[in-house]
């Protein structure tokens, strides 16, 4: 996995002919100009042009908040109902 991240970060940027922005993924970037939105939220079905925007959007549904180790360590313990055996 480390190798793929390295390859992605070293990918050469290309300049968009429409807005002159330098981007790594031209195909994905062009969707912002064409209005194409092939990525959708699995909860509310809202469509997005880029997958990372869907991930950011998912935070509003509470599905993308990642807890840090500190948050987990300080979380209240789970309270379970007491079982009574007869």
Number of C-alpha atoms within 10 A of each C-alpha: 5 6 8 9 9 10 10 11 11 10 11 11 13 13 12 13 9 8 9 9 12 14 16 15 13 14 9 15 16 18 15 13 11 9 10 14 15 11 16 18 16 10 9 9 9 12 16 19 20 18 16 11 14 17 14 11 17 17 12 10 11 9 11 12 11 9 10 8 9 8 10 10 10 8 10 8 8 6 6 6 6 6 6 5 4 3
